Amino acid sequence: MAQPFQLRILVRGYELDTQGHLNQAVYLQYCEHARWESLRAAGISQDALIATRIGPAVLENTMRFHRELRGGDEVDVTCQWIWGDGKTFRVHQEIRRTDGVLVAELTSVAGLIDLDKRKLIPEPSEHFHKLAEHPEIMGF
């Protein structure tokens, strides 16, 4: 299996909650940002994807929190695409401090939806693979 894509993010002050640590919803935003950056690194822009009239749809997110983050912390957010058969795929993501400590992990189930029919397409990996200039980033 290929190394997961990785993106470094700095925790900003306006993302903190009243207790001084990263708001729980922002962890999910970091993971979303890393997924889009992973697609971009593979050569798939949002515009190119949407131009095919196919778009991503997250069906399930499971987030596990292990440690808190505070303003000024830097984290590495990974994105590993896990392909199978059928209409869905999984994405596993980890958020780690730069010292390697696991802060949170997210497992998502997603698919690609036909934007006209509003239905999941079969074999989303094939659609992504056709669009990718660097398919190895997505585990192909």
C-alpha positions as CSV (number, residue, x, y, z in Angstrom):
1,M,0.0,0.0,0.0
2,A,1.3,3.5,-0.9
3,Q,2.3,6.0,1.7
4,P,-0.6,8.2,2.6
5,F,-0.8,11.8,1.4
6,Q,0.2,14.3,4.1
7,L,-0.5,18.0,4.7
8,R,0.8,20.2,7.4
9,I,-1.6,22.6,9.1
10,L,-1.1,25.3,11.8
11,V,-3.8,25.6,14.4
12,R,-5.1,29.2,14.3
13,G,-6.4,31.1,17.3
14,Y,-9.9,31.7,15.8
15,E,-10.4,27.9,15.5
16,L,-10.3,27.5,19.3
17,D,-13.2,26.9,21.6
18,T,-13.9,28.7,24.9
19,Q,-11.6,26.2,26.7
20,G,-8.7,27.2,24.5
21,H,-8.4,24.0,22.4
22,L,-9.3,23.3,18.9
23,N,-13.1,23.2,18.3
24,Q,-14.1,19.6,17.6
25,A,-15.8,20.5,14.2
26,V,-12.4,21.9,13.0
27,Y,-10.8,18.5,13.1
28,L,-13.3,17.4,10.5
29,Q,-12.5,20.5,8.4
30,Y,-8.8,19.7,8.5
31,C,-9.5,16.3,7.2
32,E,-11.8,17.6,4.4
33,H,-9.1,20.1,3.4
34,A,-6.5,17.3,3.3
35,R,-8.8,15.1,1.1
36,W,-9.2,18.0,-1.4
37,E,-5.5,18.7,-1.4
38,S,-4.8,15.0,-1.9
39,L,-7.1,15.1,-5.0
40,R,-5.3,18.3,-6.2
41,A,-1.9,16.7,-5.7
42,A,-3.2,13.7,-7.8
43,G,-4.1,16.2,-10.6
44,I,-7.8,16.3,-10.0
45,S,-9.1,19.8,-9.4
46,Q,-12.6,20.5,-8.0
47,D,-13.5,22.2,-11.3
48,A,-12.4,19.2,-13.4
49,L,-14.3,16.7,-11.2
50,I,-17.5,18.7,-11.2
51,A,-17.2,19.3,-15.0
52,T,-17.8,15.5,-15.3
53,R,-21.1,16.0,-13.5
54,I,-19.9,13.7,-10.8
55,G,-19.1,14.8,-7.3
56,P,-18.0,13.3,-4.0
57,A,-20.6,12.4,-1.3
58,V,-19.6,11.5,2.2
59,L,-21.9,8.9,3.6
60,E,-20.4,8.3,7.1
61,N,-17.7,9.8,9.3
62,T,-16.3,8.2,12.4
63,M,-13.9,10.5,14.3
64,R,-11.9,9.4,17.3
65,F,-10.2,12.0,19.5
66,H,-7.0,11.1,21.3
67,R,-5.4,14.4,22.4
68,E,-6.2,18.1,22.4
69,L,-4.7,20.7,20.1
70,R,-4.0,24.3,21.1
71,G,-3.3,27.5,19.2
72,G,0.0,27.4,17.5
73,D,0.3,23.7,17.3
74,E,1.3,22.2,14.0
75,V,-0.2,19.0,12.8
76,D,0.2,16.6,9.9
77,V,-3.0,15.4,8.4
78,T,-2.8,12.2,6.3
79,C,-5.2,10.9,3.7
80,Q,-5.2,7.3,2.6
81,W,-7.7,6.1,0.0
82,I,-9.0,2.6,0.4
83,W,-10.6,1.1,-2.6
84,G,-12.9,-1.9,-2.9
85,D,-15.7,-3.1,-5.1
86,G,-19.0,-1.4,-5.5
87,K,-20.3,2.1,-5.1
88,T,-18.4,3.2,-2.0
89,F,-14.8,3.6,-0.8
90,R,-13.1,4.4,2.4
91,V,-10.7,7.2,3.4
92,H,-8.6,6.8,6.5
93,Q,-7.1,9.9,8.0
94,E,-4.9,10.7,11.0
95,I,-4.0,14.0,12.6
96,R,-0.7,13.9,14.3
97,R,1.4,16.6,16.1
98,T,4.8,17.1,14.5
99,D,6.3,15.1,17.4
100,G,4.3,12.1,16.0
101,V,1.7,11.9,18.7
102,L,-1.7,10.8,17.4
103,V,-4.3,13.5,18.0
104,A,-7.3,12.2,16.1
105,E,-8.3,9.8,13.4
106,L,-11.2,9.8,10.9
107,T,-12.6,7.0,8.9
108,S,-15.0,7.9,6.2
109,V,-17.2,6.0,3.8
110,A,-17.9,7.9,0.6
111,G,-19.0,7.6,-3.0
112,L,-19.3,9.6,-6.1
113,I,-22.7,10.9,-7.0
114,D,-24.1,11.6,-10.5
115,L,-25.1,15.2,-10.1
116,D,-28.0,14.9,-12.6
117,K,-29.4,11.6,-11.5
118,R,-28.6,12.2,-7.8
119,K,-27.4,8.5,-7.5
120,L,-24.1,7.0,-6.6
121,I,-22.1,5.8,-9.5
122,P,-20.7,2.2,-9.7
123,E,-16.9,1.8,-9.3
124,P,-15.9,5.3,-8.2
125,S,-12.3,4.2,-8.3
126,E,-12.5,4.0,-12.1
127,H,-13.7,7.5,-12.4
128,F,-11.0,8.9,-10.2
129,H,-8.3,6.8,-11.9
130,K,-9.3,8.3,-15.3
131,L,-9.0,11.8,-14.1
132,A,-5.8,11.5,-12.0
133,E,-2.5,12.7,-13.5
134,H,-0.7,11.1,-10.5
135,P,-2.9,8.1,-9.5
136,E,-0.3,6.8,-7.1
137,I,-1.2,9.5,-4.7
138,M,-4.7,7.9,-4.4
139,G,-3.3,4.4,-4.0
140,F,-3.8,3.2,-7.6
